Amino acid sequence: MGLLPFDDRDGYIWIDGQMLDWREAKIHVLSHGLHYASSVFEGERVYDNQIFKSRKHSQRLINSADILGMKVPLSVDEIENIKREVLEANKVTDGYIRPIAWRGGEEMGISARDTKTHIAVAAWEWGTYYDPEKREKGIKLITSKWRKPPADTAPTQSKAGGLYMIGTMSKHAAEDAGGDDALMLDYRGFISESSSANLFVVQDGTLKTPTPDCFLNGITRQTIIQLAKDLSIPFEETRIKPEELQNVQEVFLTGTAAEVTAVGKIDDIDFTVGPITRQLRDAYEALVRKK
Ligand SMILES: Cc1ncc(COP(=O)(O)O)c(C=O)c1O
């Protein structure tokens, strides 16, 4: 499955009201979303036939579009029904679902008032984001030269396609240097997140995570904070400087795709896959499959 191209598979993709054959789910080359990155999307996981936090993701898609001035022509309930249809059409019970909204080709230019918001939903079976062999050792992050922009420079609370440009460049650079993913600092030089997941550290028994003022406050991040509260783990949302990593024992990432992924190394600093990471990873894995 891993090497199968995403545009050449069996199955069905919902586009603008129609369930199309997977290979026919195409857009025109003169689409505003392609030229000017006017697109927003979601990434959701399906566990035992249930989408984890499904309504939160549908609402975030609508909010992400609103931030860009795009109107999603569907309600949360309608998006929920479409996602269900797509899972059933593709017989996906454990996998990933990708709704996306973009401005079409009705108008081509910076001003895009006459474009329509188009929507598609695709789903596929999917395993872990990182190599499962890294589970007990942790993945390796390499600090990127790219920094997360401030909230008055980019729409940082929207899950918008354009924001991933520096994510891809950072992840490629990390992989070229022998890492699994990038650690991204923000415009002030504080630790922010990886290319596609939020970051937590454990320092002397306290769980800490950066304040999400210029990156996505992930749904998994919010879930982990709640689990930490339920488990009475001391927690702090704060600013973390890269130098502080010297005094940290555990690091992990959280995201729909990444789930809870232990980090074993950032640049030259080693971490252990410690008790708080394991406790929260176990709690998260139990929660996502809870009936
Ligand atoms: C850049 C970025 N940060 C954080 C996250 C984590 O968000 P969530 O937990 O809602 O999947 C994601 C994934 O959606 C992401 O792409």
The ligand as an SDF file (V2000), in Angstrom:
LIG
                    3D

 16 16  0  0  0  0  0  0  0  0999 V2000
    1.2890   21.5200   11.7310 C   0  0  0  0  0  0  0  0  0  0  0  0
    0.4470   20.6480   12.6090 C   0  0  0  0  0  0  0  0  0  0  0  0
    0.4750   20.8370   13.9420 N   0  0  0  0  0  0  0  0  0  0  0  0
   -0.2500   20.0750   14.7750 C   0  0  0  0  0  0  0  0  0  0  0  0
   -1.0660   19.0800   14.3030 C   0  0  0  0  0  0  0  0  0  0  0  0
   -1.8420   18.2390   15.2670 C   0  0  0  0  0  0  0  0  0  0  0  0
   -3.1970   18.4990   15.1280 O   0  0  0  0  0  0  0  0  0  0  0  0
   -4.2890   17.3980   15.4740 P   0  0  0  0  0  0  0  0  0  0  0  0
   -3.9280   16.8350   16.8000 O   0  0  0  0  0  0  0  0  0  0  0  0
   -5.5620   18.1620   15.4990 O   0  0  0  0  0  0  0  0  0  0  0  0
   -4.2240   16.3850   14.3930 O   0  0  0  0  0  0  0  0  0  0  0  0
   -1.1350   18.8440   12.9370 C   0  0  0  0  0  0  0  0  0  0  0  0
   -2.0030   17.8030   12.3810 C   0  0  0  0  0  0  0  0  0  0  0  0
   -3.1390   18.0890   12.0740 O   0  0  0  0  0  0  0  0  0  0  0  0
   -0.3680   19.6510   12.0630 C   0  0  0  0  0  0  0  0  0  0  0  0
   -0.3920   19.4430   10.7410 O   0  0  0  0  0  0  0  0  0  0  0  0
  1  2  1  0
  2  3  1  0
  2 15  2  0
  3  4  2  0
  4  5  1  0
  5  6  1  0
  5 12  2  0
  6  7  1  0
  7  8  1  0
  8  9  2  0
  8 10  1  0
  8 11  1  0
 12 13  1  0
 12 15  1  0
 13 14  2  0
 15 16  1  0
M  END
$$$$
